């Protein structure tokens, strides 16, 4: 076994992945503590040391994985994701690049690639993006139509909410999220009692129908991905069972040959 194979066994070992997850969590805690002026005043040197040590570990890990897998490292999108996150952390953070210090927290996102369940969820969401894009376009269309109608009907009644198209878009987006929509509705209903019809219809269409479609598409994508993983696992199990049956057949043949061979008789 050469050096590259040894390094590959090391970086692919579950214990090594658990160590990396632990470093990610410690680094996330340290970055959170850096937001406290009190902690920075008393333990700033320690937090900076933890941050540099974590960055060193991540850099060595990426280099080891790149050495172990060669150019195949870049075939895995999650490896590219990790490399970009660590690469951003290695950029200078002084002078005009000082804003990049805030991007150090992106290293916490490496937890997504390190935990298989998180990778499964993100993969399902990415698979559902085309379906979600269509639903988002439908939602934008409904929001635009509702804003135009609201501006025409209630612009003179509540100009702070429906004074122009921009105000109406913001107000109806707030109503769609369910944030203080009753205050908006009641202020309009003081002068237009039947305005509740508009608000109830709008909420029924957006919140109870369109937004739930997002959840339905995401759940459907996750179910499809889990089903594919189960099919792959079942196929792998069947292959292993086939190999085991083949080995058993070969063993039976060998035993038959050994049992049927003539034994030498001593004179």
Backbone as CSV, one residue per row, in Angstrom:
resi,resn,N_x,N_y,N_z,CA_x,CA_y,CA_z,C_x,C_y,C_z
1,UNK,0.845,-1.191,0.000,0.000,0.000,0.000,0.887,1.250,0.000
2,UNK,0.681,2.127,-1.010,1.514,3.324,-1.107,0.971,4.426,-0.203
3,UNK,1.692,5.557,-0.215,1.333,6.660,0.673,-0.033,7.242,0.335
4,UNK,-0.344,7.377,-0.952,-1.630,7.964,-1.338,-2.785,7.105,-0.855
5,UNK,-2.655,5.796,-0.932,-3.719,4.913,-0.459,-3.899,5.033,1.054
6,UNK,-2.781,5.177,1.769,-2.895,5.349,3.223,-3.620,6.647,3.565
7,UNK,-3.269,7.723,2.856,-3.931,9.007,3.102,-5.409,8.916,2.745
8,UNK,-5.756,8.201,1.670,-7.157,8.046,1.292,-7.934,7.299,2.365
9,UNK,-7.346,6.244,2.907,-8.009,5.516,3.987,-8.203,6.401,5.207
10,UNK,-7.241,7.292,5.460,-7.343,8.179,6.620,-8.456,9.199,6.445
11,UNK,-8.488,9.895,5.309,-9.462,10.970,5.124,-10.879,10.439,4.913
12,UNK,-11.011,9.194,4.468,-12.333,8.614,4.257,-12.848,7.855,5.477
13,UNK,-12.031,7.768,6.517,-12.433,7.028,7.711,-13.513,7.793,8.470
14,UNK,-14.516,7.102,9.014,-15.564,7.781,9.796,-15.020,8.552,10.989
15,UNK,-13.984,8.015,11.635,-13.406,8.711,12.793,-12.824,10.060,12.383
16,UNK,-12.189,10.113,11.208,-11.626,11.374,10.717,-12.735,12.385,10.450
17,UNK,-13.850,11.928,9.879,-14.977,12.824,9.621,-15.570,13.360,10.918
18,UNK,-15.610,12.526,11.942,-16.127,12.991,13.237,-15.218,14.054,13.839
19,UNK,-13.919,13.905,13.650,-12.984,14.923,14.145,-13.211,16.253,13.428
20,UNK,-13.409,16.197,12.118,-13.649,17.422,11.349,-14.953,18.087,11.792
21,UNK,-15.987,17.296,12.042,-17.248,17.856,12.528,-17.046,18.549,13.866
22,UNK,-16.260,17.929,14.752,-15.980,18.538,16.057,-15.239,19.860,15.884
23,UNK,-14.284,19.916,14.966,-13.540,21.165,14.725,-14.475,22.238,14.173
24,UNK,-15.394,21.851,13.278,-16.351,22.818,12.727,-17.211,23.407,13.843
25,UNK,-17.681,22.572,14.754,-18.528,23.052,15.846,-17.756,23.970,16.791
26,UNK,-16.508,23.596,17.105,-15.701,24.446,17.977,-15.426,25.789,17.307
27,UNK,-15.130,25.758,16.001,-14.878,26.992,15.269,-16.127,27.866,15.214
28,UNK,-17.296,27.243,15.033,-18.549,28.004,15.025,-18.787,28.669,16.371
29,UNK,-18.510,27.956,17.455,-18.669,28.539,18.786,-17.707,29.705,18.996
30,UNK,-16.476,29.555,18.543,-15.488,30.631,18.697,-15.883,31.866,17.897
31,UNK,-16.380,31.665,16.668,-16.800,32.802,15.851,-17.991,33.518,16.483
32,UNK,-18.889,32.757,17.112,-20.006,33.385,17.801,-19.551,34.183,19.005
33,UNK,-18.571,33.651,19.725,-18.061,34.359,20.904,-17.347,35.644,20.521
34,UNK,-16.806,35.706,19.299,-16.105,36.919,18.865,-17.050,38.101,18.702
35,UNK,-18.344,37.854,18.656,-19.303,38.953,18.554,-19.550,39.630,19.895
36,UNK,-19.036,39.076,20.981,-19.229,39.649,22.314,-18.037,40.541,22.663
37,UNK,-18.250,41.823,22.860,-17.127,42.702,23.238,-16.487,42.287,24.554
38,UNK,-17.280,41.799,25.490,-16.737,41.399,26.787,-15.790,40.218,26.643
39,UNK,-16.227,39.207,25.896,-15.372,38.035,25.695,-14.124,38.391,24.900
40,UNK,-14.268,39.269,23.923,-13.090,39.669,23.142,-12.100,40.439,23.997
41,UNK,-12.609,41.229,24.935,-11.706,42.004,25.797,-10.893,41.113,26.722
42,UNK,-11.494,40.026,27.182,-10.810,39.165,28.155,-10.153,37.938,27.510
43,UNK,-10.773,37.403,26.458,-10.265,36.160,25.873,-10.106,36.262,24.355
44,UNK,-9.894,37.459,23.848,-9.768,37.628,22.412,-8.617,36.843,21.826
45,UNK,-7.492,36.804,22.524,-6.323,36.071,22.020,-6.625,34.574,21.875
46,UNK,-7.393,34.039,22.818,-7.729,32.619,22.764,-8.678,32.325,21.607
47,UNK,-9.661,33.193,21.399,-10.609,32.993,20.308,-9.914,33.078,18.955
48,UNK,-8.972,34.035,18.820,-8.221,34.134,17.568,-7.352,32.896,17.357
49,UNK,-6.774,32.377,18.438,-5.946,31.182,18.325,-6.777,29.977,17.893
50,UNK,-7.975,29.846,18.453,-8.864,28.748,18.053,-9.248,28.885,16.590
51,UNK,-9.515,30.103,16.157,-9.897,30.331,14.764,-8.758,29.962,13.826
52,UNK,-7.543,30.371,14.148,-6.394,30.046,13.288,-6.117,28.550,13.289
53,UNK,-6.255,27.909,14.445,-6.023,26.463,14.512,-7.056,25.718,13.670
54,UNK,-8.312,26.147,13.742,-9.353,25.498,12.943,-9.089,25.690,11.454
55,UNK,-8.684,26.895,11.057,-8.369,27.136,9.651,-7.205,26.266,9.195
56,UNK,-6.209,26.099,10.060,-5.075,25.233,9.721,-5.531,23.783,9.526
57,UNK,-6.411,23.318,10.404,-6.930,21.947,10.277,-7.696,21.783,8.975
58,UNK,-8.540,22.751,8.639,-9.328,22.667,7.410,-8.421,22.687,6.176
59,UNK,-7.387,23.516,6.219,-6.473,23.598,5.078,-5.735,22.289,4.881
60,UNK,-5.244,21.716,5.976,-4.538,20.425,5.882,-5.496,19.332,5.404
61,UNK,-6.734,19.381,5.867,-7.710,18.370,5.450,-7.966,18.444,3.956
62,UNK,-8.213,19.666,3.435,-8.468,19.815,1.995,-7.256,19.360,1.189
63,UNK,-6.051,19.736,1.644,-4.843,19.325,0.937,-4.695,17.803,0.948
64,UNK,-4.989,17.170,2.090,-4.881,15.713,2.183,-5.895,15.023,1.279
65,UNK,-7.127,15.535,1.244,-8.143,14.935,0.380,-7.802,15.130,-1.093
66,UNK,-7.245,16.295,-1.424,-6.834,16.535,-2.804,-5.692,15.607,-3.206
67,UNK,-4.758,15.389,-2.292,-3.646,14.476,-2.574,-4.132,13.038,-2.681
68,UNK,-5.083,12.665,-1.829,-5.554,11.279,-1.806,-6.377,10.930,-3.035
69,UNK,-7.227,11.854,-3.489,-8.135,11.550,-4.588,-7.693,12.128,-5.920
70,UNK,-6.683,12.986,-5.923,-6.226,13.561,-7.171,-7.291,14.445,-7.806
71,UNK,-7.342,14.431,-9.137,-8.311,15.273,-9.837,-9.747,14.799,-9.641
72,UNK,-9.915,13.557,-9.171,-11.266,13.078,-8.871,-11.882,13.842,-7.704
73,UNK,-11.064,14.540,-6.965,-11.563,15.364,-5.859,-12.595,16.368,-6.345
74,UNK,-12.380,16.926,-7.549,-13.259,17.982,-8.055,-14.510,17.420,-8.733
75,UNK,-14.628,16.115,-8.843,-15.838,15.531,-9.413,-16.998,15.554,-8.421
76,UNK,-16.672,15.648,-7.154,-17.708,15.695,-6.120,-18.047,17.157,-5.831
77,UNK,-19.284,17.577,-6.058,-19.638,18.982,-5.807,-19.404,19.405,-4.360
78,UNK,-19.570,18.485,-3.407,-19.365,18.835,-2.014,-17.889,19.116,-1.733
79,UNK,-16.988,18.421,-2.410,-15.562,18.727,-2.259,-15.251,20.128,-2.780
80,UNK,-15.840,20.479,-3.902,-15.651,21.838,-4.442,-16.216,22.879,-3.479
81,UNK,-17.356,22.576,-2.885,-17.962,23.482,-1.909,-17.011,23.708,-0.732
82,UNK,-16.450,22.625,-0.189,-15.508,22.753,0.928,-14.271,23.544,0.528
83,UNK,-13.759,23.281,-0.677,-12.555,23.984,-1.129,-12.802,25.484,-1.266
84,UNK,-13.977,25.868,-1.769,-14.293,27.288,-1.920,-14.415,27.960,-0.554
85,UNK,-15.086,27.281,0.390,-15.263,27.852,1.723,-13.905,28.077,2.395
86,UNK,-13.040,27.083,2.326,-11.725,27.225,2.949,-10.884,28.247,2.192
87,UNK,-11.018,28.277,0.852,-10.256,29.242,0.066,-10.618,30.675,0.406
88,UNK,-11.919,30.937,0.634,-12.350,32.283,1.030,-11.730,32.664,2.373
89,UNK,-11.619,31.691,3.276,-11.048,31.974,4.595,-9.568,32.295,4.521
90,UNK,-8.888,31.822,3.472,-7.454,32.060,3.336,-7.134,33.415,2.703
91,UNK,-8.147,34.114,2.187,-7.903,35.420,1.590,-7.506,36.428,2.660
92,UNK,-6.717,37.437,2.300,-6.317,38.446,3.297,-7.518,39.211,3.826
93,UNK,-7.456,39.564,5.096,-8.580,40.261,5.758,-8.155,41.629,6.275
94,UNK,-7.169,42.232,5.638,-6.712,43.557,6.045,-6.946,44.539,4.906
95,UNK,-6.962,45.809,5.242,-7.138,46.846,4.235,-8.507,46.773,3.590
96,UNK,-8.498,46.818,2.244,-9.757,46.781,1.514,-10.457,45.433,1.621
97,UNK,-9.737,44.393,2.052,-10.328,43.063,2.189,-10.826,42.798,3.613
98,UNK,-10.895,43.831,4.438,-11.321,43.640,5.818,-12.726,43.087,5.936
99,UNK,-13.586,43.382,4.920,-14.955,42.879,4.970,-14.994,41.362,4.901
100,UNK,-13.927,40.748,4.372,-13.905,39.294,4.258,-13.810,38.602,5.599
101,UNK,-13.471,39.344,6.653,-13.427,38.714,7.974,-14.809,38.185,8.367
102,UNK,-15.847,38.898,7.926,-17.200,38.436,8.253,-17.539,37.132,7.546
103,UNK,-16.854,36.863,6.424,-17.139,35.640,5.675,-16.516,34.410,6.310
104,UNK,-15.746,34.588,7.377,-15.182,33.413,8.045,-16.267,32.506,8.588
105,UNK,-17.408,33.081,8.905,-18.499,32.274,9.458,-19.027,31.282,8.425
106,UNK,-18.695,31.482,7.150,-19.120,30.523,6.131,-18.532,29.144,6.378
107,UNK,-17.435,29.087,7.153,-16.853,27.778,7.452,-17.827,26.890,8.200
108,UNK,-18.766,27.494,8.908,-19.766,26.703,9.625,-20.619,25.907,8.634
109,UNK,-20.775,26.431,7.415,-21.575,25.731,6.417,-20.941,24.414,5.996
110,UNK,-19.693,24.205,6.324,-19.064,22.924,6.009,-19.723,21.777,6.754
111,UNK,-20.477,22.114,7.790,-21.205,21.085,8.525,-22.217,20.390,7.605
112,UNK,-22.687,21.112,6.582,-23.644,20.517,5.641,-23.000,19.369,4.883
113,UNK,-21.784,19.582,4.404,-21.114,18.534,3.637,-20.578,17.422,4.519
114,UNK,-20.382,17.711,5.815,-19.816,16.704,6.717,-20.872,15.759,7.275
115,UNK,-22.122,16.208,7.337,-23.197,15.387,7.916,-24.044,14.838,6.765
116,UNK,-24.131,13.522,6.600,-24.878,12.943,5.466,-26.338,13.354,5.420
117,UNK,-27.006,13.432,6.574,-28.421,13.806,6.578,-28.625,15.224,6.055
118,UNK,-27.712,16.133,6.402,-27.812,17.499,5.889,-27.573,17.522,4.384
119,UNK,-26.619,16.724,3.917,-26.386,16.649,2.475,-27.629,16.157,1.752
120,UNK,-28.329,15.198,2.362,-29.539,14.658,1.742,-30.624,15.734,1.639
121,UNK,-30.777,16.526,2.702,-31.797,17.574,2.692,-31.465,18.637,1.650
122,UNK,-30.206,19.087,1.623,-29.806,20.114,0.655,-29.915,19.585,-0.768
123,UNK,-29.525,18.327,-0.962,-29.647,17.731,-2.289,-31.093,17.684,-2.762
124,UNK,-32.000,17.355,-1.837,-33.421,17.327,-2.190,-33.921,18.722,-2.541
125,UNK,-33.492,19.725,-1.787,-33.918,21.097,-2.076,-33.403,21.560,-3.438
126,UNK,-32.161,21.197,-3.756,-31.616,21.575,-5.063,-32.365,20.867,-6.183
127,UNK,-32.773,19.624,-5.931,-33.546,18.900,-6.934,-34.905,19.553,-7.165
128,UNK,-35.452,20.137,-6.095,-36.782,20.742,-6.183,-36.753,22.164,-6.727
129,UNK,-35.570,22.707,-7.011,-35.476,24.103,-7.458,-36.311,24.385,-8.711
130,UNK,-36.275,23.528,-9.755,-37.104,23.846,-10.935,-38.587,23.969,-10.604
131,UNK,-39.108,23.040,-9.798,-40.514,23.127,-9.414,-40.795,24.341,-8.564
132,UNK,-39.884,24.667,-7.647,-40.057,25.843,-6.805,-39.997,27.130,-7.622
133,UNK,-39.179,27.143,-8.670,-39.082,28.343,-9.506,-40.423,28.647,-10.175
134,UNK,-41.106,27.611,-10.629,-42.416,27.818,-11.254,-43.421,28.341,-10.236
135,UNK,-43.395,27.777,-9.020,-44.314,28.239,-7.977,-43.979,29.672,-7.578
136,UNK,-42.682,29.998,-7.496,-42.276,31.361,-7.159,-42.758,32.351,-8.220
137,UNK,-42.672,31.962,-9.488,-43.173,32.840,-10.551,-44.673,33.056,-10.422
138,UNK,-45.397,31.994,-10.083,-46.838,32.129,-9.866,-47.136,33.050,-8.691
139,UNK,-46.336,32.921,-7.625,-46.539,33.770,-6.448,-46.265,35.236,-6.772
140,UNK,-45.213,35.499,-7.533,-44.903,36.878,-7.930,-46.029,37.454,-8.786
141,UNK,-46.573,36.631,-9.671,-47.673,37.098,-10.514,-48.901,37.464,-9.671
142,UNK,-49.233,36.595,-8.709,-50.378,36.887,-7.838,-50.116,38.131,-7.001
143,UNK,-48.891,38.283,-6.500,-48.531,39.440,-5.698,-48.652,40.731,-6.517
144,UNK,-48.214,40.677,-7.759,-48.282,41.865,-8.617,-49.740,42.235,-8.909
145,UNK,-50.536,41.240,-9.269,-51.943,41.515,-9.570,-52.658,42.062,-8.340
146,UNK,-52.403,41.444,-7.183,-53.030,41.931,-5.959,-52.600,43.335,-5.600
147,UNK,-51.340,43.677,-5.880,-50.843,45.018,-5.570,-51.502,46.070,-6.445
148,UNK,-51.671,45.741,-7.708,-52.338,46.691,-8.610,-53.780,46.909,-8.165
149,UNK,-54.467,45.815,-7.839,-55.856,45.934,-7.388,-55.933,46.716,-6.079
150,UNK,-55.031,46.408,-5.136,-55.033,47.107,-3.857,-54.763,48.586,-4.006
151,UNK,-53.849,48.949,-4.911,-53.551,50.369,-5.128,-54.768,51.099,-5.696
152,UNK,-55.459,50.442,-6.628,-56.635,51.065,-7.236,-57.776,51.217,-6.234
153,UNK,-57.950,50.197,-5.368,-59.104,50.204,-4.466,-58.861,50.989,-3.181
154,UNK,-57.650,50.867,-2.627,-57.409,51.397,-1.286,-56.343,52.485,-1.231
155,UNK,-55.843,52.937,-2.382,-54.790,53.948,-2.373,-55.229,55.244,-1.724
156,UNK,-56.471,55.650,-1.943,-56.960,56.906,-1.376,-57.412,56.739,0.068
157,UNK,-57.646,55.486,0.507,-58.093,55.226,1.877,-56.910,55.092,2.827
158,UNK,-55.924,54.302,2.429,-54.746,54.057,3.280,-53.487,54.262,2.455
159,UNK,-53.121,55.504,2.202,-51.930,55.752,1.359,-50.639,55.248,1.986
160,UNK,-50.607,55.097,3.314,-49.388,54.582,3.944,-49.156,53.108,3.615
161,UNK,-50.238,52.422,3.225,-50.129,51.003,2.871,-50.244,50.757,1.364
162,UNK,-51.118,51.508,0.692,-51.396,51.276,-0.721,-51.264,52.558,-1.536
163,UNK,-50.357,53.447,-1.138,-50.204,54.726,-1.829,-49.750,54.574,-3.259
164,UNK,-48.811,53.673,-3.517,-48.350,53.403,-4.875,-48.058,51.914,-5.005
165,UNK,-47.563,51.529,-6.162,-47.339,50.101,-6.414,-46.282,49.527,-5.471
166,UNK,-45.224,50.298,-5.190,-44.181,49.815,-4.286,-44.704,49.578,-2.882
167,UNK,-45.490,50.531,-2.367,-46.079,50.360,-1.038,-47.020,49.163,-1.004
168,UNK,-47.796,48.985,-2.064,-48.735,47.870,-2.109,-48.001,46.527,-2.158
169,UNK,-46.912,46.462,-2.916,-46.126,45.225,-2.979,-45.588,44.855,-1.603
170,UNK,-45.038,45.840,-0.913,-44.501,45.577,0.423,-45.605,45.181,1.401
171,UNK,-46.739,45.894,1.346,-47.846,45.602,2.260,-48.396,44.199,2.029
172,UNK,-48.602,43.830,0.780,-49.168,42.511,0.498,-48.162,41.401,0.769
173,UNK,-46.879,41.684,0.627,-45.881,40.692,1.030,-45.938,40.481,2.540
174,UNK,-46.094,41.566,3.286,-46.255,41.459,4.740,-47.520,40.685,5.087
175,UNK,-48.613,40.961,4.377,-49.862,40.241,4.620,-49.694,38.754,4.316
176,UNK,-48.945,38.443,3.266,-48.727,37.056,2.878,-47.990,36.273,3.957
177,UNK,-47.068,36.929,4.647,-46.318,36.270,5.716,-47.113,36.167,7.004
178,UNK,-48.277,36.835,7.068,-49.105,36.791,8.264,-48.671,37.754,9.346
179,UNK,-47.773,38.680,9.037,-47.258,39.635,10.017,-48.156,40.875,10.063
180,UNK,-48.911,41.019,11.168,-49.740,42.199,11.430,-50.696,42.516,10.287
181,UNK,-51.156,41.454,9.598,-52.064,41.719,8.482,-53.421,42.241,8.972
182,UNK,-53.811,41.840,10.174,-55.106,42.295,10.683,-55.119,43.805,10.903
183,UNK,-53.971,44.373,11.293,-53.911,45.825,11.466,-54.120,46.537,10.135
184,UNK,-53.491,46.011,9.081,-53.666,46.605,7.760,-55.116,46.489,7.318
185,UNK,-55.690,45.305,7.504,-57.067,45.090,7.060,-58.057,45.968,7.816
186,UNK,-57.879,46.059,9.135,-58.835,46.842,9.925,-58.733,48.339,9.630
187,UNK,-57.516,48.817,9.361,-57.373,50.244,9.043,-58.079,50.578,7.735
188,UNK,-58.067,49.628,6.792,-58.762,49.852,5.528,-60.266,49.680,5.698
189,UNK,-60.667,48.707,6.534,-62.092,48.411,6.720,-62.831,49.519,7.463
190,UNK,-62.109,50.425,8.126,-62.779,51.549,8.778,-63.512,52.424,7.761
191,UNK,-62.940,52.538,6.559,-63.577,53.334,5.508,-64.234,52.467,4.440
192,UNK,-63.813,51.206,4.333,-64.346,50.296,3.323,-64.658,48.965,3.984
193,UNK,-65.838,48.788,4.552,-66.175,47.592,5.330,-66.010,46.284,4.560
194,UNK,-66.221,46.311,3.260,-66.130,45.089,2.479,-64.698,44.747,2.050
195,UNK,-63.720,45.481,2.555,-62.333,45.212,2.177,-61.865,43.851,2.668
196,UNK,-62.567,43.292,3.661,-62.164,41.983,4.176,-62.225,40.906,3.094
197,UNK,-63.105,41.102,2.113,-63.213,40.122,1.032,-61.891,40.023,0.279
198,UNK,-61.290,41.171,-0.001,-60.007,41.189,-0.718,-58.920,40.508,0.093
199,UNK,-58.827,40.851,1.373,-57.753,40.309,2.201,-57.924,38.811,2.438
200,UNK,-59.132,38.377,2.701,-59.366,36.946,2.923,-59.056,36.143,1.659
201,UNK,-59.491,36.637,0.516,-59.225,35.933,-0.741,-57.728,35.894,-1.035
202,UNK,-57.051,37.024,-0.803,-55.610,37.075,-1.070,-54.849,36.110,-0.163
203,UNK,-55.171,36.096,1.127,-54.485,35.202,2.069,-54.784,33.745,1.736
204,UNK,-56.021,33.451,1.360,-56.378,32.075,1.012,-55.589,31.583,-0.184
205,UNK,-55.381,32.457,-1.164,-54.663,32.049,-2.376,-53.166,31.933,-2.119
206,UNK,-52.584,32.923,-1.458,-51.125,32.947,-1.286,-50.657,32.046,-0.142
207,UNK,-51.154,32.306,1.058,-50.647,31.599,2.236,-51.088,30.151,2.278
208,UNK,-52.378,29.890,2.061,-52.915,28.547,2.238,-52.764,27.666,1.003
209,UNK,-52.473,28.261,-0.135,-52.374,27.463,-1.359,-50.967,27.481,-1.938
210,UNK,-50.512,28.663,-2.367,-49.242,28.736,-3.085,-48.068,28.392,-2.180
211,UNK,-48.019,28.956,-0.964,-46.898,28.672,-0.084,-46.841,27.197,0.309
212,UNK,-48.007,26.572,0.471,-48.016,25.151,0.777,-47.508,24.310,-0.385
213,UNK,-47.616,24.844,-1.603,-47.056,24.131,-2.750,-45.537,24.007,-2.638
214,UNK,-44.870,25.017,-2.061,-43.431,24.931,-1.839,-43.106,23.723,-0.962
215,UNK,-43.866,23.570,0.114,-43.637,22.450,1.022,-43.897,21.128,0.306
216,UNK,-44.959,21.082,-0.493,-45.285,19.852,-1.200,-44.179,19.458,-2.176
217,UNK,-43.637,20.432,-2.896,-42.572,20.139,-3.858,-41.314,19.672,-3.135
218,UNK,-40.965,20.339,-2.016,-39.777,19.948,-1.265,-39.924,18.540,-0.688
219,UNK,-41.092,18.235,-0.122,-41.324,16.899,0.439,-41.286,15.843,-0.655
220,UNK,-41.873,16.143,-1.803,-41.847,15.201,-2.913,-40.426,14.924,-3.380
221,UNK,-39.602,15.970,-3.428,-38.212,15.783,-3.846,-37.449,14.932,-2.837
222,UNK,-37.674,15.161,-1.562,-37.004,14.368,-0.534,-37.441,12.908,-0.597
223,UNK,-38.734,12.680,-0.810,-39.212,11.302,-0.927,-38.594,10.605,-2.139
224,UNK,-38.469,11.325,-3.244,-37.848,10.741,-4.443,-36.396,10.385,-4.194
225,UNK,-35.676,11.282,-3.502,-34.274,11.021,-3.230,-34.109,9.831,-2.286
226,UNK,-34.947,9.766,-1.251,-34.874,8.637,-0.319,-35.214,7.336,-1.041
227,UNK,-36.199,7.382,-1.940,-36.563,6.186,-2.696,-35.412,5.737,-3.590
228,UNK,-34.718,6.701,-4.231,-33.570,6.340,-5.063,-32.458,5.728,-4.224
229,UNK,-32.214,6.283,-3.032,-31.182,5.724,-2.168,-31.544,4.309,-1.727
230,UNK,-32.822,4.089,-1.447,-33.242,2.741,-1.063,-33.074,1.767,-2.219
231,UNK,-33.406,2.222,-3.442,-33.230,1.352,-4.609,-31.758,1.021,-4.814
232,UNK,-30.889,2.037,-4.649,-29.453,1.787,-4.789,-28.964,0.820,-3.724
233,UNK,-29.453,0.991,-2.498,-29.045,0.090,-1.419,-29.528,-1.325,-1.682
234,UNK,-30.771,-1.449,-2.159,-31.299,-2.775,-2.464,-30.504,-3.441,-3.589
235,UNK,-30.128,-2.646,-4.592,-29.334,-3.190,-5.691,-27.970,-3.644,-5.197
236,UNK,-27.360,-2.847,-4.305,-26.068,-3.231,-3.751,-26.170,-4.517,-2.944
237,UNK,-27.243,-4.636,-2.152,-27.450,-5.853,-1.358,-27.622,-7.062,-2.266
238,UNK,-28.391,-6.908,-3.346,-28.583,-8.014,-4.266,-27.270,-8.426,-4.915
239,UNK,-26.434,-7.462,-5.260,-25.129,-7.792,-5.830,-24.272,-8.560,-4.840
240,UNK,-24.276,-8.107,-3.583,-23.505,-8.808,-2.565,-24.034,-10.224,-2.353
241,UNK,-25.361,-10.379,-2.339,-25.941,-11.715,-2.183,-25.562,-12.611,-3.359
242,UNK,-25.556,-12.040,-4.558,-25.143,-12.818,-5.721,-23.696,-13.278,-5.614
243,UNK,-22.834,-12.389,-5.145,-21.436,-12.773,-4.970,-21.284,-13.856,-3.913
244,UNK,-22.068,-13.726,-2.818,-22.003,-14.746,-1.763,-22.486,-16.091,-2.287
245,UNK,-23.551,-16.086,-3.065,-24.039,-17.348,-3.641,-22.994,-17.958,-4.568
246,UNK,-22.338,-17.102,-5.354,-21.291,-17.616,-6.228,-20.146,-18.238,-5.451
247,UNK,-19.738,-17.578,-4.356,-18.667,-18.136,-3.530,-19.085,-19.463,-2.906
248,UNK,-20.322,-19.552,-2.466,-20.795,-20.807,-1.892,-20.800,-21.931,-2.929
249,UNK,-21.218,-21.596,-4.160,-21.204,-22.606,-5.219,-19.788,-23.079,-5.509
250,UNK,-18.838,-22.137,-5.529,-17.446,-22.526,-5.753,-16.926,-23.397,-4.617
251,UNK,-17.309,-23.065,-3.378,-16.876,-23.887,-2.240,-17.448,-25.296,-2.330
252,UNK,-18.709,-25.412,-2.749,-19.300,-26.739,-2.889,-18.578,-27.544,-3.948
253,UNK,-18.235,-26.873,-5.052,-17.500,-27.586,-6.102,-16.134,-28.035,-5.610
254,UNK,-15.442,-27.166,-4.870,-14.130,-27.546,-4.341,-14.243,-28.713,-3.371
255,UNK,-15.277,-28.689,-2.517,-15.464,-29.784,-1.577,-15.778,-31.085,-2.302
256,UNK,-16.573,-30.963,-3.370,-16.890,-32.176,-4.133,-15.648,-32.741,-4.789
257,UNK,-14.800,-31.847,-5.317,-13.576,-32.332,-5.948,-12.641,-32.959,-4.929
258,UNK,-12.512,-32.309,-3.763,-11.628,-32.854,-2.746,-12.178,-34.173,-2.199
259,UNK,-13.503,-34.223,-1.981,-14.106,-35.448,-1.470,-14.069,-36.591,-2.456
260,UNK,-14.138,-36.296,-3.730,-14.136,-37.360,-4.749,-12.770,-37.770,-5.223
261,UNK,-11.705,-37.085,-4.782,-10.352,-37.435,-5.230,-9.920,-38.737,-4.565
262,UNK,-9.254,-39.618,-5.273,-8.801,-40.900,-4.703,-7.719,-40.682,-3.689
263,UNK,-7.809,-41.410,-2.616,-6.795,-41.331,-1.546,-5.702,-42.353,-1.803
264,UNK,-4.477,-41.965,-1.531,-3.318,-42.865,-1.739,-3.305,-43.940,-0.681
265,UNK,-2.995,-45.152,-1.072,-2.936,-46.294,-0.145,-1.498,-46.638,0.126
266,UNK,-1.124,-46.731,1.381,0.236,-47.076,1.721,0.487,-48.594,1.476
267,UNK,1.644,-48.922,1.024,1.954,-50.336,0.821,2.069,-51.059,2.148
